C-alpha cells in the first residue's frame, strides 16, 4: 500500500508469520484493493490479516489447525485472530466470545470518514 512500509503491512506480516509457523518454503505476491479508508478505525487491516492467513494456509497446503493460525494472527495484530473465526464476537484480540447471528439485533450504521487517521489498535485497546 502506498505510504505503508512493507514491514508494517498487516497482510505481509501475517504471511511471514504463517510461513514461519507452518514451515512453508513457498512465497506469494499479495495485492490489496482497499475500499475503506486506511486509518479509519474500521478493522480493515485486521480483516486483511485474517484473510491472508486463511488463504495462505490453504494455498501453501499447510493445513494448520485454526488455533495455530490464529496465534500467528495474534502476533501480527490482535484483531486479526478474532476475524479468523467467521463468527460474530463480543471482544477483541485473542479474547473472544462468539455469538450466533440470531443473538444480534438488526441495526443500521452510518460510516463517517473524517480527514484524520485513527489507529484501530489504540481505539480498541483495553485500559
The first five atom37 places (N, CA, C, CB, O) and aatype in JSON, in Angstrom:
{
  "aatype": [20, 20, 20, 20, 20, 20, 20, 20, 20, 20, 20, 20, 20, 20, 20, 20, 20, 20, 20, 20, 20, 20, 20, 20, 20, 20, 20, 20, 20, 20, 20, 20, 20, 20, 20, 20, 20, 20, 20, 20, 20, 20, 20, 20, 20, 20, 20, 20, 20, 20, 20, 20, 20, 20, 20, 20, 20, 20, 20, 20, 20, 20, 20, 20, 20, 20, 20, 20, 20, 20, 20, 20, 20, 20, 20, 20, 20, 20, 20, 20, 20, 20, 20, 20, 20, 20, 20, 20, 20, 20, 20, 20, 20, 20, 20, 20, 20, 20, 20, 20, 20, 20, 20, 20, 20, 20, 20, 20, 20, 20, 20, 20, 20, 20, 20, 20, 20, 20, 20, 20, 20, 20, 20, 20, 20, 20, 20],
  "atom_mask": [
    [1, 1, 1, 1, 1],
    [1, 1, 1, 1, 1],
    [1, 1, 1, 1, 1],
    [1, 1, 1, 1, 1],
    [1, 1, 1, 1, 1],
    [1, 1, 1, 1, 1],
    [1, 1, 1, 1, 1],
    [1, 1, 1, 1, 1],
    [1, 1, 1, 1, 1],
    [1, 1, 1, 1, 1],
    [1, 1, 1, 1, 1],
    [1, 1, 1, 1, 1],
    [1, 1, 1, 1, 1],
    [1, 1, 1, 1, 1],
    [1, 1, 1, 1, 1],
    [1, 1, 1, 1, 1],
    [1, 1, 1, 1, 1],
    [1, 1, 1, 1, 1],
    [1, 1, 1, 1, 1],
    [1, 1, 1, 1, 1],
    [1, 1, 1, 1, 1],
    [1, 1, 1, 1, 1],
    [1, 1, 1, 1, 1],
    [1, 1, 1, 1, 1],
    [1, 1, 1, 1, 1],
    [1, 1, 1, 1, 1],
    [1, 1, 1, 1, 1],
    [1, 1, 1, 1, 1],
    [1, 1, 1, 1, 1],
    [1, 1, 1, 1, 1],
    [1, 1, 1, 1, 1],
    [1, 1, 1, 1, 1],
    [1, 1, 1, 1, 1],
    [1, 1, 1, 1, 1],
    [1, 1, 1, 1, 1],
    [1, 1, 1, 1, 1],
    [1, 1, 1, 1, 1],
    [1, 1, 1, 1, 1],
    [1, 1, 1, 1, 1],
    [1, 1, 1, 1, 1],
    [1, 1, 1, 1, 1],
    [1, 1, 1, 1, 1],
    [1, 1, 1, 1, 1],
    [1, 1, 1, 1, 1],
    [1, 1, 1, 1, 1],
    [1, 1, 1, 1, 1],
    [1, 1, 1, 1, 1],
    [1, 1, 1, 1, 1],
    [1, 1, 1, 1, 1],
    [1, 1, 1, 1, 1],
    [1, 1, 1, 1, 1],
    [1, 1, 1, 1, 1],
    [1, 1, 1, 1, 1],
    [1, 1, 1, 1, 1],
    [1, 1, 1, 1, 1],
    [1, 1, 1, 1, 1],
    [1, 1, 1, 1, 1],
    [1, 1, 1, 1, 1],
    [1, 1, 1, 1, 1],
    [1, 1, 1, 1, 1],
    [1, 1, 1, 1, 1],
    [1, 1, 1, 1, 1],
    [1, 1, 1, 1, 1],
    [1, 1, 1, 1, 1],
    [1, 1, 1, 1, 1],
    [1, 1, 1, 1, 1],
    [1, 1, 1, 1, 1],
    [1, 1, 1, 1, 1],
    [1, 1, 1, 1, 1],
    [1, 1, 1, 1, 1],
    [1, 1, 1, 1, 1],
    [1, 1, 1, 1, 1],
    [1, 1, 1, 1, 1],
    [1, 1, 1, 1, 1],
    [1, 1, 1, 1, 1],
    [1, 1, 1, 1, 1],
    [1, 1, 1, 1, 1],
    [1, 1, 1, 1, 1],
    [1, 1, 1, 1, 1],
    [1, 1, 1, 1, 1],
    [1, 1, 1, 1, 1],
    [1, 1, 1, 1, 1],
    [1, 1, 1, 1, 1],
    [1, 1, 1, 1, 1],
    [1, 1, 1, 1, 1],
    [1, 1, 1, 1, 1],
    [1, 1, 1, 1, 1],
    [1, 1, 1, 1, 1],
    [1, 1, 1, 1, 1],
    [1, 1, 1, 1, 1],
    [1, 1, 1, 1, 1],
    [1, 1, 1, 1, 1],
    [1, 1, 1, 1, 1],
    [1, 1, 1, 1, 1],
    [1, 1, 1, 1, 1],
    [1, 1, 1, 1, 1],
    [1, 1, 1, 1, 1],
    [1, 1, 1, 1, 1],
    [1, 1, 1, 1, 1],
    [1, 1, 1, 1, 1],
    [1, 1, 1, 1, 1],
    [1, 1, 1, 1, 1],
    [1, 1, 1, 1, 1],
    [1, 1, 1, 1, 1],
    [1, 1, 1, 1, 1],
    [1, 1, 1, 1, 1],
    [1, 1, 1, 1, 1],
    [1, 1, 1, 1, 1],
    [1, 1, 1, 1, 1],
    [1, 1, 1, 1, 1],
    [1, 1, 1, 1, 1],
    [1, 1, 1, 1, 1],
    [1, 1, 1, 1, 1],
    [1, 1, 1, 1, 1],
    [1, 1, 1, 1, 1],
    [1, 1, 1, 1, 1],
    [1, 1, 1, 1, 1],
    [1, 1, 1, 1, 1],
    [1, 1, 1, 1, 1],
    [1, 1, 1, 1, 1],
    [1, 1, 1, 1, 1],
    [1, 1, 1, 1, 1],
    [1, 1, 1, 1, 1],
    [1, 1, 1, 1, 1],
    [1, 1, 1, 1, 1],
    [1, 1, 1, 1, 1],
    [1, 1, 1, 1, 1]
  ],
  "atom_positions": [
    [[0.85, -1.18, 0.0], [0.0, 0.0, 0.0], [0.89, 1.23, 0.0], [-0.97, 0.0, 1.23], [1.89, 1.27, 0.72]],
    [[0.56, 2.22, -0.78], [1.35, 3.46, -0.78], [1.34, 4.1, 0.61], [0.8, 4.44, -1.83], [0.3, 4.23, 1.25]],
    [[2.52, 4.5, 1.05], [2.63, 5.16, 2.35], [2.77, 4.22, 3.53], [1.45, 6.01, 2.56], [2.95, 4.68, 4.66]],
    [[2.7, 2.92, 3.3], [2.85, 1.95, 4.4], [4.08, 1.1, 4.11], [1.57, 1.06, 4.55], [4.17, 0.45, 3.07]],
    [[5.02, 1.11, 5.05], [6.24, 0.31, 4.88], [5.88, -1.17, 4.83], [7.24, 0.59, 6.02], [4.94, -1.61, 5.49]],
    [[6.62, -1.94, 4.04], [6.33, -3.36, 3.88], [6.25, -4.08, 5.23], [7.4, -4.02, 3.01], [5.38, -4.93, 5.43]],
    [[7.15, -3.75, 6.14], [7.15, -4.4, 7.45], [5.97, -4.03, 8.32], [8.4, -4.06, 8.18], [5.68, -4.72, 9.29]],
    [[5.26, -2.94, 7.98], [4.09, -2.51, 8.74], [2.78, -3.0, 8.12], [4.06, -1.0, 8.84], [1.73, -2.89, 8.74]],
    [[2.83, -3.53, 6.91], [1.63, -4.02, 6.23], [1.19, -5.32, 6.9], [1.89, -4.22, 4.7], [1.96, -6.28, 6.96]],
    [[-0.05, -5.34, 7.4], [-0.52, -6.5, 8.17], [-0.63, -7.76, 7.33], [-1.85, -6.19, 8.79], [-0.42, -8.86, 7.85]],
    [[-0.96, -7.64, 6.06], [-1.04, -8.84, 5.21], [0.35, -9.45, 5.04], [-1.66, -8.49, 3.83], [0.5, -10.67, 5.07]],
    [[1.35, -8.61, 4.86], [2.73, -9.09, 4.72], [3.2, -9.71, 6.03], [3.67, -7.94, 4.3], [3.81, -10.78, 6.03]],
    [[2.92, -9.04, 7.14], [3.33, -9.59, 8.45], [2.66, -10.94, 8.71], [2.97, -8.61, 9.59], [3.3, -11.87, 9.19]],
    [[1.36, -11.04, 8.38], [0.64, -12.3, 8.56], [1.25, -13.4, 7.71], [-0.84, -12.13, 8.23], [1.44, -14.52, 8.17]],
    [[1.55, -13.08, 6.46], [2.14, -14.07, 5.55], [3.47, -14.58, 6.09], [2.32, -13.47, 4.15], [3.73, -15.78, 6.09]],
    [[4.31, -13.67, 6.54], [5.63, -14.07, 7.06], [5.51, -14.9, 8.33], [6.48, -12.83, 7.34], [6.24, -15.88, 8.5]],
    [[4.59, -14.53, 9.22], [4.41, -15.3, 10.45], [3.86, -16.69, 10.15], [3.46, -14.56, 11.41], [4.3, -17.67, 10.75]],
    [[2.9, -16.78, 9.23], [2.34, -18.08, 8.87], [3.39, -18.94, 8.18], [1.11, -17.92, 7.96], [3.46, -20.15, 8.41]],
    [[4.2, -18.32, 7.35], [5.28, -19.03, 6.66], [6.22, -19.65, 7.69], [6.05, -18.06, 5.71], [6.61, -20.81, 7.55]],
    [[6.58, -18.9, 8.7], [7.47, -19.41, 9.75], [6.77, -20.47, 10.6], [7.96, -18.26, 10.64], [7.35, -21.51, 10.9]],
    [[5.53, -20.19, 10.98], [4.77, -21.12, 11.84], [4.55, -22.46, 11.16], [3.41, -20.5, 12.22], [4.66, -23.51, 11.8]],
    [[4.25, -22.43, 9.85], [3.95, -23.67, 9.15], [5.12, -24.28, 8.42], [2.87, -23.43, 8.19], [5.0, -25.36, 7.85]],
    [[6.27, -23.59, 8.42], [7.44, -24.11, 7.73], [7.3, -24.08, 6.22], [7.71, -25.51, 8.18], [7.91, -24.89, 5.52]],
    [[6.5, -23.14, 5.71], [6.29, -23.05, 4.26], [7.54, -22.53, 3.58], [5.1, -22.14, 3.94], [8.19, -21.61, 4.08]],
    [[7.88, -23.11, 2.45], [9.04, -22.66, 1.69], [8.62, -21.82, 0.49], [9.87, -23.87, 1.22], [9.45, -21.17, -0.14]],
    [[7.32, -21.84, 0.18], [6.8, -21.08, -0.95], [6.65, -19.6, -0.57], [5.44, -21.66, -1.43], [6.63, -19.25, 0.61]],
    [[6.55, -18.78, -1.58], [6.29, -17.37, -1.37], [4.96, -17.01, -1.99], [7.42, -16.5, -1.96], [4.21, -17.89, -2.43]],
    [[4.67, -15.73, -2.02], [3.41, -15.28, -2.6], [3.52, -13.79, -2.92], [2.22, -15.56, -1.64], [4.25, -13.06, -2.26]],
    [[2.79, -13.37, -3.93], [2.68, -11.94, -4.22], [1.29, -11.51, -3.77], [2.93, -11.63, -5.75], [0.29, -12.1, -4.18]],
    [[1.22, -10.49, -2.94], [-0.05, -10.04, -2.38], [-0.41, -8.68, -2.97], [0.02, -9.98, -0.83], [0.41, -7.76, -2.98]],
    [[-1.63, -8.58, -3.45], [-2.13, -7.3, -3.94], [-3.47, -7.03, -3.27], [-2.27, -7.3, -5.51], [-4.36, -7.88, -3.29]],
    [[-3.61, -5.86, -2.66], [-4.84, -5.49, -1.96], [-5.55, -4.35, -2.67], [-4.55, -5.11, -0.5], [-4.91, -3.45, -3.21]],
    [[-6.85, -4.41, -2.66], [-7.66, -3.28, -3.11], [-8.45, -2.81, -1.9], [-8.61, -3.66, -4.33], [-9.34, -3.52, -1.43]],
    [[-8.13, -1.63, -1.39], [-8.79, -1.11, -0.2], [-10.04, -0.34, -0.6], [-7.84, -0.2, 0.62], [-9.99, 0.51, -1.49]],
    [[-11.16, -0.64, 0.05], [-12.4, 0.06, -0.21], [-12.91, 0.8, 1.02], [-13.45, -0.91, -0.7], [-13.97, 1.42, 0.98]],
    [[-12.17, 0.73, 2.09], [-12.46, 1.54, 3.27], [-11.21, 2.37, 3.54], [-12.87, 0.65, 4.53], [-10.12, 1.98, 3.13]],
    [[-11.36, 3.49, 4.22], [-10.19, 4.35, 4.42], [-9.14, 3.72, 5.33], [-10.64, 5.68, 5.0], [-9.47, 3.11, 6.35]],
    [[-7.88, 3.88, 4.96], [-6.78, 3.44, 5.81], [-6.77, 4.35, 7.03], [-5.39, 3.47, 5.06], [-6.87, 5.57, 6.9]],
    [[-6.66, 3.76, 8.22], [-6.67, 4.55, 9.44], [-8.06, 4.99, 9.83], [-5.78, 5.76, 9.29], [-8.21, 5.91, 10.64]],
    [[-9.08, 4.36, 9.28], [-10.46, 4.73, 9.59], [-10.98, 4.09, 10.86], [-11.35, 4.37, 8.45], [-12.09, 4.4, 11.3]],
    [[-10.2, 3.18, 11.45], [-10.64, 2.53, 12.68], [-11.72, 1.49, 12.46], [-11.13, 3.55, 13.65], [-12.43, 1.13, 13.4]],
    [[-11.84, 0.98, 11.23], [-12.89, 0.02, 10.91], [-12.4, -1.43, 10.9], [-13.49, 0.35, 9.57], [-13.17, -2.34, 10.61]],
    [[-11.14, -1.65, 11.19], [-10.61, -3.01, 11.25], [-10.26, -3.59, 9.89], [-11.59, -3.9, 11.91], [-10.16, -4.81, 9.76]],
    [[-10.08, -2.76, 8.89], [-9.74, -3.26, 7.56], [-8.41, -3.99, 7.54], [-9.7, -2.12, 6.58], [-8.28, -5.02, 6.88]],
    [[-7.42, -3.47, 8.25], [-6.11, -4.12, 8.31], [-6.2, -5.48, 8.99], [-5.11, -3.24, 9.05], [-5.55, -6.43, 8.56]],
    [[-7.01, -5.57, 10.04], [-7.2, -6.85, 10.72], [-7.89, -7.85, 9.81], [-8.03, -6.67, 12.0], [-7.56, -9.04, 9.82]],
    [[-8.84, -7.37, 9.02], [-9.52, -8.24, 8.06], [-8.56, -8.72, 6.98], [-10.71, -7.5, 7.42], [-8.59, -9.89, 6.6]],
    [[-7.7, -7.82, 6.5], [-6.69, -8.21, 5.51], [-5.79, -9.3, 6.08], [-5.84, -6.99, 5.09], [-5.46, -10.27, 5.4]],
    [[-5.41, -9.13, 7.33], [-4.54, -10.08, 8.02], [-5.21, -11.45, 8.11], [-4.18, -9.56, 9.43], [-4.61, -12.47, 7.77]],
    [[-6.46, -11.48, 8.57], [-7.19, -12.74, 8.73], [-7.39, -13.45, 7.4], [-8.54, -12.49, 9.4], [-7.24, -14.67, 7.31]],
    [[-7.72, -12.69, 6.36], [-7.93, -13.27, 5.04], [-6.63, -13.85, 4.51], [-8.5, -12.23, 4.06], [-6.62, -14.94, 3.92]],
    [[-5.53, -13.14, 4.71], [-4.22, -13.62, 4.27], [-3.89, -14.95, 4.94], [-3.13, -12.59, 4.58], [-3.42, -15.87, 4.29]],
    [[-4.14, -15.05, 6.24], [-3.86, -16.29, 6.97], [-4.69, -17.45, 6.41], [-4.16, -16.11, 8.47], [-4.16, -18.54, 6.15]],
    [[-5.98, -17.22, 6.22], [-6.86, -18.29, 5.74], [-6.47, -18.75, 4.34], [-8.31, -17.83, 5.75], [-6.39, -19.95, 4.08]],
    [[-6.23, -17.8, 3.45], [-5.92, -18.14, 2.06], [-4.56, -18.83, 1.96], [-5.93, -16.88, 1.19], [-4.44, -19.84, 1.26]],
    [[-3.55, -18.31, 2.63], [-2.22, -18.9, 2.5], [-2.11, -20.25, 3.2], [-1.16, -17.96, 3.06], [-1.37, -21.12, 2.75]],
    [[-2.84, -20.44, 4.29], [-2.86, -21.73, 4.96], [-3.33, -22.8, 3.96], [-3.78, -21.7, 6.23], [-2.8, -23.91, 3.93]],
    [[-4.32, -22.45, 3.16], [-4.83, -23.39, 2.16], [-3.93, -23.46, 0.93], [-6.24, -22.99, 1.75], [-3.6, -24.55, 0.46]],
    [[-3.54, -22.28, 0.4], [-2.72, -22.22, -0.82], [-1.4, -22.97, -0.63], [-2.44, -20.76, -1.2], [-0.97, -23.7, -1.52]],
    [[-0.78, -22.78, 0.5], [0.51, -23.43, 0.75], [0.35, -24.87, 1.24], [1.3, -22.63, 1.77], [1.36, -25.55, 1.46]],
    [[-0.87, -25.35, 1.41], [-1.11, -26.72, 1.85], [-0.6, -26.99, 3.25], [-0.47, -27.69, 0.89], [-0.2, -28.12, 3.55]],
    [[-0.62, -26.0, 4.11], [-0.1, -26.17, 5.47], [-1.06, -26.95, 6.35], [0.18, -24.82, 6.1], [-0.63, -27.7, 7.23]],
    [[-2.34, -26.79, 6.12], [-3.38, -27.46, 6.92], [-3.18, -27.25, 8.42], [-3.38, -28.95, 6.61], [-3.42, -28.16, 9.22]],
    [[-2.73, -26.05, 8.79], [-2.58, -25.75, 10.21], [-3.95, -25.67, 10.85], [-1.8, -24.43, 10.42], [-4.88, -25.11, 10.25]],
    [[-4.11, -26.2, 12.05], [-5.38, -26.03, 12.76], [-5.66, -24.55, 12.97], [-5.37, -26.79, 14.12], [-4.73, -23.75, 13.08]],
    [[-6.94, -24.18, 13.04], [-7.31, -22.78, 13.2], [-6.59, -22.14, 14.39], [-8.81, -22.65, 13.38], [-6.19, -20.97, 14.32]],
    [[-6.43, -22.87, 15.45], [-5.81, -22.31, 16.66], [-4.36, -21.88, 16.4], [-5.85, -23.32, 17.81], [-3.93, -20.82, 16.86]],
    [[-3.62, -22.69, 15.67], [-2.23, -22.31, 15.34], [-2.17, -21.12, 14.42], [-1.49, -23.49, 14.7], [-1.35, -20.22, 14.61]],
    [[-3.03, -21.09, 13.42], [-3.09, -19.94, 12.51], [-3.55, -18.7, 13.25], [-4.03, -20.23, 11.32], [-3.06, -17.6, 13.0]],
    [[-4.48, -18.87, 14.17], [-4.97, -17.75, 14.97], [-3.86, -17.15, 15.82], [-6.13, -18.2, 15.87], [-3.77, -15.93, 15.97]],
    [[-3.02, -18.0, 16.38], [-1.89, -17.49, 17.19], [-0.94, -16.66, 16.34], [-1.13, -18.66, 17.86], [-0.42, -15.64, 16.79]],
    [[-0.71, -17.11, 15.1], [0.14, -16.32, 14.19], [-0.52, -14.97, 13.93], [0.38, -17.09, 12.85], [0.17, -13.95, 13.89]],
    [[-1.82, -14.96, 13.76], [-2.55, -13.71, 13.55], [-2.5, -12.81, 14.75], [-3.97, -13.99, 13.21], [-2.39, -11.59, 14.6]],
    [[-2.57, -13.37, 15.94], [-2.5, -12.56, 17.15], [-1.14, -11.89, 17.27], [-2.77, -13.42, 18.4], [-1.03, -10.77, 17.78]],
    [[-0.09, -12.57, 16.79], [1.24, -11.95, 16.83], [1.34, -10.82, 15.81], [2.34, -13.01, 16.55], [2.06, -9.84, 16.03]],
    [[0.62, -10.96, 14.69], [0.63, -9.89, 13.68], [-0.21, -8.72, 14.17], [0.09, -10.41, 12.32], [0.18, -7.56, 14.02]],
    [[-1.36, -9.01, 14.75], [-2.25, -7.98, 15.27], [-3.4, -8.67, 16.0], [-2.79, -7.04, 14.12], [-3.97, -9.64, 15.48]],
    [[-3.74, -8.19, 17.18], [-4.78, -8.81, 18.0], [-6.1, -9.03, 17.3], [-5.01, -7.99, 19.19], [-6.65, -10.13, 17.38]],
    [[-6.63, -8.02, 16.6], [-7.93, -8.14, 15.95], [-7.94, -9.17, 14.85], [-8.33, -6.83, 15.4], [-9.01, -9.67, 14.48]],
    [[-6.8, -9.48, 14.32], [-6.7, -10.45, 13.23], [-7.2, -11.82, 13.69], [-5.26, -10.55, 12.73], [-7.86, -12.53, 12.92]],
    [[-6.9, -12.19, 14.92], [-7.28, -13.52, 15.38], [-8.78, -13.65, 15.55], [-6.59, -13.84, 16.68], [-9.33, -14.73, 15.36]],
    [[-9.46, -12.58, 15.92], [-10.91, -12.62, 16.04], [-11.54, -12.85, 14.68], [-11.45, -11.33, 16.66], [-12.45, -13.68, 14.55]],
    [[-11.08, -12.13, 13.68], [-11.68, -12.2, 12.35], [-11.42, -13.52, 11.66], [-11.16, -11.08, 11.51], [-12.07, -13.82, 10.66]],
    [[-10.49, -14.3, 12.15], [-10.19, -15.58, 11.5], [-11.17, -16.67, 11.92], [-8.78, -16.0, 11.82], [-10.99, -17.82, 11.53]],
    [[-12.19, -16.34, 12.7], [-13.13, -17.34, 13.19], [-14.52, -17.28, 12.57], [-13.25, -17.2, 14.64], [-15.39, -18.03, 13.02]],
    [[-14.77, -16.44, 11.56], [-16.03, -16.4, 10.83], [-17.26, -16.34, 11.73], [-16.12, -17.6, 9.96], [-18.33, -16.78, 11.31]],
    [[-17.15, -15.82, 12.92], [-18.3, -15.7, 13.81], [-18.28, -14.31, 14.41], [-18.29, -16.79, 14.91], [-17.22, -13.7, 14.58]],
    [[-19.45, -13.8, 14.74], [-19.5, -12.51, 15.4], [-18.93, -12.67, 16.8], [-20.97, -11.94, 15.44], [-19.15, -13.7, 17.45]],
    [[-18.2, -11.68, 17.26], [-17.56, -11.77, 18.56], [-17.86, -10.51, 19.37], [-16.05, -11.96, 18.42], [-18.15, -9.45, 18.82]],
    [[-17.78, -10.66, 20.66], [-18.03, -9.55, 21.56], [-16.77, -8.83, 21.98], [-18.76, -10.03, 22.77], [-16.82, -7.68, 22.41]],
    [[-15.64, -9.48, 21.85], [-14.39, -8.89, 22.34], [-13.37, -8.84, 21.24], [-13.85, -9.67, 23.51], [-13.64, -9.22, 20.11]],
    [[-12.18, -8.36, 21.58], [-11.13, -8.16, 20.61], [-9.99, -9.15, 20.84], [-10.61, -6.73, 20.66], [-9.93, -9.83, 21.87]],
    [[-9.1, -9.2, 19.88], [-7.88, -9.98, 20.03], [-8.12, -11.45, 20.24], [-7.08, -9.45, 21.16], [-9.06, -12.02, 19.69]],
    [[-7.28, -12.07, 21.04], [-7.42, -13.49, 21.26], [-8.36, -13.8, 22.42], [-6.07, -14.12, 21.5], [-8.5, -14.96, 22.81]],
    [[-8.99, -12.77, 22.99], [-10.05, -12.98, 23.99], [-11.36, -12.8, 23.25], [-9.92, -11.96, 25.23], [-11.79, -11.67, 23.01]],
    [[-11.99, -13.9, 22.89], [-13.17, -13.81, 22.06], [-14.36, -14.48, 22.73], [-12.91, -14.43, 20.7], [-14.2, -15.4, 23.53]],
    [[-15.54, -14.01, 22.39], [-16.78, -14.59, 22.88], [-17.73, -14.69, 21.68], [-17.42, -13.74, 24.06], [-18.43, -13.73, 21.37]],
    [[-17.75, -15.83, 20.99], [-18.57, -15.96, 19.79], [-20.06, -15.75, 20.09], [-18.36, -17.32, 19.16], [-20.54, -16.09, 21.17]],
    [[-20.76, -15.19, 19.11], [-22.2, -15.0, 19.2], [-22.85, -15.6, 17.97], [-22.57, -13.5, 19.35], [-22.26, -15.63, 16.89]],
    [[-24.07, -16.07, 18.14], [-24.85, -16.52, 17.0], [-25.46, -15.29, 16.33], [-25.95, -17.54, 17.42], [-25.8, -14.32, 17.0]],
    [[-25.61, -15.33, 15.03], [-26.19, -14.21, 14.28], [-27.56, -13.85, 14.84], [-26.3, -14.55, 12.77], [-27.92, -12.68, 14.89]],
    [[-28.33, -14.85, 15.26], [-29.68, -14.6, 15.77], [-29.66, -13.82, 17.08], [-30.41, -15.91, 15.97], [-30.68, -13.22, 17.45]],
    [[-28.52, -13.8, 17.78], [-28.4, -13.04, 19.03], [-28.2, -11.55, 18.79], [-27.24, -13.57, 19.86], [-28.35, -10.74, 19.71]],
    [[-27.87, -11.18, 17.56], [-27.56, -9.79, 17.25], [-28.81, -9.08, 16.73], [-26.41, -9.7, 16.22], [-29.39, -9.51, 15.73]],
    [[-29.21, -8.01, 17.38], [-30.38, -7.27, 16.88], [-30.04, -6.61, 15.55], [-30.83, -6.21, 17.91], [-28.89, -6.27, 15.28]],
    [[-31.07, -6.44, 14.7], [-30.87, -5.75, 13.43], [-30.47, -4.31, 13.73], [-32.15, -5.81, 12.53], [-31.03, -3.69, 14.64]],
    [[-29.54, -3.79, 12.99], [-29.06, -2.43, 13.25], [-28.72, -1.73, 11.94], [-27.84, -2.45, 14.18], [-28.45, -2.38, 10.93]],
    [[-28.72, -0.42, 11.97], [-28.3, 0.41, 10.85], [-27.08, 1.16, 11.29], [-29.43, 1.39, 10.39], [-26.97, 1.56, 12.44]],
    [[-26.14, 1.35, 10.37], [-24.9, 2.03, 10.71], [-24.63, 3.16, 9.73], [-23.72, 1.04, 10.71], [-24.98, 3.09, 8.55]],
    [[-24.03, 4.19, 10.24], [-23.58, 5.3, 9.4], [-22.07, 5.36, 9.56], [-24.27, 6.67, 9.8], [-21.57, 5.42, 10.68]],
    [[-21.34, 5.35, 8.45], [-19.89, 5.42, 8.49], [-19.47, 6.81, 8.03], [-19.24, 4.32, 7.61], [-19.73, 7.21, 6.9]],
    [[-18.81, 7.53, 8.91], [-18.29, 8.85, 8.6], [-16.8, 8.74, 8.36], [-18.6, 9.87, 9.73], [-16.12, 7.95, 9.02]],
    [[-16.29, 9.51, 7.44], [-14.87, 9.46, 7.12], [-14.27, 10.84, 7.36], [-14.64, 8.99, 5.63], [-14.21, 11.66, 6.44]],
    [[-13.82, 11.1, 8.6], [-13.2, 12.4, 8.87], [-11.8, 12.47, 8.25], [-13.11, 12.64, 10.39], [-11.22, 11.43, 7.94]],
    [[-11.28, 13.66, 8.07], [-9.96, 13.8, 7.42], [-8.79, 13.55, 8.37], [-9.83, 15.19, 6.83], [-7.8, 14.29, 8.35]],
    [[-8.89, 12.52, 9.2], [-7.81, 12.15, 10.13], [-7.64, 10.64, 10.11], [-8.11, 12.65, 11.58], [-8.57, 9.91, 9.77]],
    [[-6.46, 10.17, 10.46], [-6.2, 8.73, 10.58], [-6.3, 8.33, 12.04], [-4.8, 8.35, 10.0], [-5.89, 9.07, 12.93]],
    [[-6.86, 7.15, 12.27], [-7.06, 6.66, 13.62], [-6.5, 5.24, 13.71], [-8.57, 6.69, 14.02], [-6.74, 4.43, 12.82]],
    [[-5.77, 4.95, 14.75], [-5.23, 3.61, 14.95], [-6.31, 2.72, 15.56], [-3.97, 3.65, 15.86], [-6.78, 2.98, 16.67]],
    [[-6.69, 1.67, 14.84], [-7.68, 0.73, 15.37], [-7.19, 0.14, 16.68], [-7.98, -0.39, 14.34], [-7.97, -0.02, 17.62]],
    [[-5.92, -0.19, 16.75], [-5.35, -0.75, 17.97], [-5.54, 0.2, 19.14], [-3.85, -1.05, 17.78], [-5.93, -0.23, 20.23]],
    [[-5.27, 1.49, 18.93], [-5.42, 2.47, 20.01], [-6.88, 2.63, 20.43], [-4.85, 3.82, 19.58], [-7.17, 2.76, 21.62]],
    [[-7.79, 2.62, 19.48], [-9.21, 2.8, 19.78], [-9.74, 1.67, 20.65], [-10.02, 2.9, 18.49], [-10.47, 1.92, 21.62]],
    [[-9.39, 0.45, 20.31], [-9.96, -0.7, 20.99], [-9.07, -1.28, 22.09], [-10.26, -1.76, 19.98], [-9.36, -2.35, 22.62]],
    [[-7.99, -0.59, 22.43], [-7.1, -1.06, 23.49], [-7.84, -1.09, 24.82], [-5.84, -0.17, 23.59], [-8.59, -0.17, 25.15]],
    [[-7.6, -2.13, 25.58], [-8.19, -2.25, 26.91], [-7.29, -1.5, 27.87], [-8.36, -3.74, 27.35], [-6.09, -1.76, 27.95]],
    [[-7.88, -0.58, 28.6], [-7.1, 0.26, 29.52], [-6.65, -0.53, 30.73], [-7.92, 1.47, 29.96], [-5.98, 0.02, 31.61]]
  ]
}
